Amino acid sequence: MRRIFPRVAVLLFTLAGVGMAQARGGQPVQAGGLLSGFAGQRVLLVPVQAYRADSGATPAITMWDGMRRALDDSLAAAISATGIGKGWGYAADVVRSAKRNVMYTGDPYALGTTSLSSVTLKGGDQVPDIVASNIRPLIALGDTRLALLPVQLTVERQGARERARLRLVLVDGRGSTVLWVGEVLGDAVASGSDPLLFSSLVAKVAALVAPR
């Protein structure tokens, strides 16, 4: 198993403080390598956990399963392309590992992350017990202690346009500690432009973690 040395632990919590300073008050984090310090670490990016849409927004919740898998794959491809490659574990890896170890893990699509949507959540907080217990076997199988949780995808309606927002929470699974909380906001596009709705969001998430 990989070790995280004290020097790196200090870096993690320094970045957590920076991230929260930008995310506090509901303001989306602007992508720009804020989490690049984790590019050389082994991080597990789990599947997107939840979807919420404003009334009249598209796509519909009935499309969620297929949409989630497509978004998971797009995030994996974009982050991998930054140079991180297979240094990280991605949603598809998590799902395959969970299927091979069904007696050891729960459902990677249902990690109990609802409480992580709280606007008061901040770096240094304890990870809720249900999340910690669900994450711990996944990070053990993924040979890491760090997990990036896409807690909720939200599609916001703005007149005839829509934009996607993704809330992300980085946790130390072994220490059950929140390291960083932020949101990435995609560009507004015409309603019904499903592929375009998520393209800028994915690119901004990749830029957020891209190695400097």
N, C-alpha and C positions, 0 to 999 in steps of 0.2 A: 504494500500500500504506500502511496506517496505521502511524504511528510510536508507540512507547511511550517517553515522555520519562523522564529520570532520576528525577524526582519520583514518577512513577507506579511505576517499577521498585522504589523504596524501599517504597512501599505494598504491592506484591505480596509482597515478601519479609518484611515485617512481618506480614502476614496469614498467610503460610506458617508462621511461627514460632508464632503463636497457635493455628493449626489443629493443629499437631503436638503442642502442649502438651496439648490436649484429647484427641487421638486416640491418643497413646502408651499402650502397655500393653493394647491391644485394647479400650479403652473407646470406645463409639460417640460420635461428635460429636452433641451436642444441637442441633437446628436452631434458628435464631434470628438470621438475617441475618449469620452469620459471614463469608460471602463477598460481602456486599453491596457491598464496594468494587470488585467486578468488574462490577457491574450496568451501569455506563456504558462498559465496555470491550467490544470485539468478542471474544466467546468462542465456540468451536465445541464443541457438546455432541455427541460421537460416539455411535454405537449402543452399547447394553449389550453387553459382550464375552463374558461367560461366566456359566454357571448351575451352582450346586451345591445339592443338597438333602439333608437328613438322611434316613436310611432311614425309609420309610413316610410321608414328607412329600409333599404335593401342591403344585402340579401336577407331573406326571411330566415327565421329560426329553424324552419324545416330543412334548410340547406346546411345546417351547422356541421354535421359530421363530416361531410365531404369537404366543406370549406376549411374546417380546422386542419384536416390532414394536408390539404394543399398549402395552407399557410405555414404549417410546421415544416413541410418540405422546402418551401421557399426561404424560410428563415435559415434553415440548415445550409442550403446551397449558397446563400448570400454571405453568411458568416464564414463558411469554409473558404469561400473565394477571396476573403480578405488576407489570407495567408495563415489563418489559424488551422485550416484543414481538419485533419482527424485528431488534432490535439484536444478538441472538445468532443463531448458526446452529445448527440442530438436526439430529437423526439423519436425518430424511427428506431434508433439504437435502444432507447429506453423501453419502447414498446416490445421490441424483440426480446430483450433481456427479461422483461416481466413475464412474457408468455413462456419462456423457458424455465421460469422459476415461480410458477403460480402458487406453490405452497409457501413461498417466502415473501412475495410482494403482493400488493393490492393492485387496484386498477390505476394505471398511470394517467388516465384521463379524468380521474376523480380523486384528487389529493386533499380535498377538504380545505381549499384555499380561500373560501369566502371571506373569512376574517382579515385576510391580507389586503382586502380592498379598502380598509379603513383609512380615512384621510389623516388620522393621527399616527399611523404606523411610521416608524423612523428607524434609522440605523442604530444598532445597539439594543433594540427591543428583543425580547425572547420570541422565538417562533412558537406559535400555538401548538399544544401537544399533539393534536390530530395531524397537523401538517408535518411536524417533526417525525412522528412515528411512521407516516407514509413515505417520507423522503428518505429516511435512514437506510432501508434495504436497497433502494435504488442507487444511492451514492456508493454504497458498499460494493454493489455489483459493477458500478461504473468506475471503480478505483479512484475515487475522489472524495472530497468533503464539501465541495462547493456546488450549488445548484442555482441556476437562473430560472425563475418561475414566471412565465407569462400568465399572470393571474386572471386578467380579463381583457377581452377585445370588445371595444365599444364602437358602434357606428352612430355618428351624430348627424342629424338632419339639419341643414342650414338652407331653408328655402328649396330651391331646385338643385342644391348641391349637397354632397355628403363628404364626411371625412372619417377616417378610422383612427382610433386611439388605442394604444396597447400599454397596459400597466405591467411593469416588471418589478420583481422583487428578487434580489440576490441574497442567498442565505448560506451560512455555514451550517451544514446539516449535522455535523458531529457535535458542534457546540450549541446547536439549536438557537442560533443568533441571526437576526436580520443584519445584513451588512450594508445594503443600499436599497432604496425605493425610488422609482421614477416612472415617468410616462413618456412615451414617444408618440407624437402626433403626426399623422400622414397629411398629405396635401388634399385640399378640397377638390372634388371632381363632380361631374354631372351625375345626378342620381341614375342608378342602373348601370353604371360603368364598373361592373364588379372587378375585372382584372386590374383596372387602373386604381381602384379604391385602395388596394393593398400594396401596390408596387412601391410607392414612395415610403410607406410605412416600413416595409421590409428593408429598403435601402438605408433608412435612417437607423434602424436597429443594428444593422451590420456596421454602419459608421460609428455607432456608439461604442462598439467593442473592438473595432479594428486596431491592430497593432500600429503604434506610431512609427 
